[in-house]
Amino acid sequence: MSEDNKRCGYVAFIGRPNVGKSTLLNRLVGQKICITSRKPQTTRHRVLGIKTTTDTQFIFVDTPGIHIDEKQAMNRYMNRAAKTAVHDVDIIVFVIEATGWNKADDIVLERLKHADAKIIIAVNKIDRLDKKDALLPLIQQLSKLDGIDEIIPLSATKGDNTELLESTLRNMLPISDFFYDEDQVTDRSMRFIAAELIREKLIRRLGKELPYALTVEIEEYESKEGVLHVGAVIWVERAGQKVIVIGKNGSMLKEIGRQSRQELEKMLDSKVFVRLWVKVREGWSDDTRALRSLGYTDDF
């Protein structure tokens, strides 16, 4: 196909925590690239999801939710990752919830004012509304905002209107040859994805606060005689947290390992062996040096 007929560009998903940015990226790419959960701040890193069709290559950029508090080094790192994406893309998809606009959305909008990109507001989670006409006041409110090119109500979970979003994005992307190989779906390694999948299982299984005090580091990722061996350390900040992650007689850790193994086997279509350890590193989430050593670098 002639380069004149191809379109390619970067599309960033921006929004406050827990509005469904990662779910939307996974839906558009057609497979799981980013981990998801109902808990805010699940996404910590900037991740690319790449979708290539006959004439278009979408390079989707998932970002951590922009939030008000920057009390810890981790919060500052996540906000930097999100802010950087705003200035490096062709299109911004500003994701909000159909239940309404709030002050955190105001903060995100303020940070988009100086972005040199087209902006689409994706009103997500319309499947949670009892009556669709409840959207009308919100759509009217959003239509008065300056600098917004399109407003698209959708459901990332159900797939409602996601095809409309994709076609709208396609028409907005610049004419360009593809940047990535046509079979590439992410810029991240399987080591990274394995660590994130393990962290996802922990987030979904553990209580409200503990997920934010842990991270996962892959120490082994090697195929031996047709079996992928994954060894990972789960870092927590206090000894009491270690006890919770391990669980009674190791039950929690075994379950996390089982769920991680099953998902990795499904994703890779091969046999996987997962070994997990839990270690304490006090204050890692508020220690810039510790964050860098655990993979939280500003190499956006």
N, C-alpha and C positions, 0 to 999 in steps of 0.2 A: 504493500500500500504506500502511496506517495506520502511524504512527510507533510505536505500541504493539507492532507485530509485527517491527520492525526492530532489528537489533543492530549495534553499531559500537564499535570500540575499538582500542587500541594494544597490539601484541604485540612484545616485544623478544626478539631472539635474543642470548643471552649465553653466553660460554664462553671457554676458553683459545684461543690461536691454533691455526688449522689443524684445527678439528674439523668444519668443513663448514657453518658458519652461513650464509654467502652462497649456497652451493649449495642449501641448504634453502629460503631465501627465494625464490630464482629458481624452484625447483620449485613452491612454493605459489602464487606469482603467475602462473606459467604462461609467463613470458618472462624474458629476461635483463635484470636491473636492476643487479646487482652483479657485479663482476669476480671471478674465481676462479683459483686456481692451487694447486699442491701445496706451495708455499712458505708458511711462517708469516707472519703480519702483512701479508698481501696487502691486507686491508681497512684503510683508514686513516681513513675518514670515517663518520659516521652517515648512513645512507641509508634513506629510506622506500620500501617497495614496497606498492602499494595494490591489493587485489583486491576487486571488488564483485560480489556475486551478487544474486539477486532480493531477498533479505531481509537480507543481511549485508554489511558492509564491514569487511574486515580491513585494518588499517594496520600492516604489518610493519616493524619497525625493525632494520636490520642494524647491528651495531656492531663496532668493532675488537676483536680478541681481548685479553682481560685477561691481562697478563703481569707477571712479577716485577720485571724490570729497568726502572728509570725513569732510566737514566743520561743519556739525551738528551732534548732538548725534544720531539722527535717522539714518543718513548715516553710522555712525560707527557701530551702532547696526546691520544694514542689512549686512554690509560687514563681520562682525563677524559670523553671521548666515551662510553665504555662505562659508566662509573659514573653519569653523568647519566641515561642511558636507564633505569636500574634504578628511578629514583624518579618517572618520568613516564609509566608505562604501566599497563595493566590486567592484563596477563598477561606473565610471563617464561617463555620457553622456554630452559632451561639445557641447552645442547648438550654432550654428552660423547661419547667414542668407545667403541664396543662392546668394544674390546680391553682396556678396564679404566680404573679410576680412578687418578689420580696426584696429586702434590702441588700441581700447578697448578690442578687441579679443587678442591682444598681452599681455595685462595685465592679462587677465584670464589664458592664456597659461602659463605665468610665474609662476602663483600661483599653477599650476598643476604639476610643475616639480618634486616636492618632495612628491607627492601623491603616496601611496602604493596601487594602484588600477588599474585595466584595464581601458583603455580610448577609448571611441567611439566618433567620431565627427559626430554629426547629423547636416546635412546641411538642414536647415528648409526653408520653404516658397518657394519651387521649383514651386509651382502653380502660383507664381507671375512673373515667367520668361516668356518672349515672345517666346524664343527659348531655348529648353532644352540643346542644344549643347553649350550654353553660360556657362554651368556648368563646362565644360572640363578644362579650364585653372585653375579654383579654385580647382578642384579635384586633378589636377597635383601638384599644390602648396601645398595642404594639405598632399599629399602622401610623401612629402619630410620631414615632421616633425618627430622628434624622439619621441618614446614612445607612438605612436598612434596605437591601435590594429585594428580598423575598421573605415571606412568612409561610412556613409549611407545618401544619399540624400533623403529627404522626405517632406511631407506636413502634419503638425499636424492638420491643419484646414480641409483638404480634406481626410486625412487618407492614402494618397499615401505612400507606403513603410513602414508604421508603423508596419505591420505584420512581415516584414523582420527584423525590429529593435527588435521586441519582441522575435522572434526566436533566434536572435543573442545573446540577453541578456540571454535568457534561457540557452543556451549552455555555457555561461561564468560564470553563478552563481555556487557557491559551492554546493556540495552535503550536504544536511542538512534537518532536520525536520523543519516544519513550526514554525515560531515565534509567529504568531497571529492566533486567531480563524478564521476559513475559511470564515465566513460571515462578518468579519470586513473589512471596506473599508478605514478607516482613524484613526489616533490617536487623532484627534481633536474632541471636543464636539460639539453638535449642537448649543450651545450658541456661540461658536467661529465662526462657519460657518454662523450663522445668522448675526453676526456683520460684517463679511467679505462681505456677500451678500449685505447688506445695503451700505457698503463702495463702493462696485463695482458700484451700481446704481448711487451713488454720483459722482464717478470718470467719468462715462460715460456721465453724464448730465452736468457737470460743465466745466468751462474753463480750460485753460492750466495750470495755477499755483495753483489754489485753492485746488485741490485734495491732494497736498502734505502738506497742512496746516491743514488737518482735520483727525480725527480718530473717531471710533465708539466704545462706551462702552455699553454693555447690562446691564441694571439695573433690568429687569424683564423677566423671561422666565418660564412660569407656565401654565399648562393646567387647565382650569376651565370649567366643564360641556361640555367636548368634543371640546373646542376651545383653541388653544394655544395662550396665550397673550405674546407678545414680546414688551418690552419697552426699547428703546435705546436712549442714549444721543450722539449727534454728537458734538464733541469738535472741535472748531476752535481757531485761535490764535488772531483774532482781531474782533472788533464789526462790522466793514464793511463787513467782511466775513460772519458773522452771517446773515446779511441782505440778502446777495446773496443766501445763502443756503435756507433761508425761502422762498424767492421769493415774488413777488407781491401778496398781499392778501393770503400768505401762499401757493401759487400755486406750487412752486418747492418742498417744503417739502411734500405736499400731493401726488405729482407724485412719489417722491422717496418712500414714504410709500406704495403706490399702487403697484409699480413694485416689491418691496421687498416682500409684502404680496403674490402676485401672484406666485413668484418663490418659496417661502417657502411652499405654499400650494401644488404646483406641486411636490416639493421634498419630502414632508412629507405625502402627500395624506390625508390631514386633513384641517379643517378650521383654519385660522390664523387671529389674530387681531394685527396690528402693530401700536404702538404709538411712535412718534419721538419728541425729544426736541433738540434744538440747544443752546449750552452754550459756553462761551468764557473762555479759559485758556491760557493766554498770554505765548508765548514762549515754549509751551509744547514739541515741536519736538526737542528742543535743551537743554532740561532739563532732565538729566539722572534719577533723582528721579521721575519726572512726567511720564516719559516713563515706568518705572517699575510699577507705580500705575495703568497705563493703559494697562498693560499686555505685555509690551515689555521687557521681562526678558531674561537673558542669559542661560536659562534652555534648552539648545539645545539637 
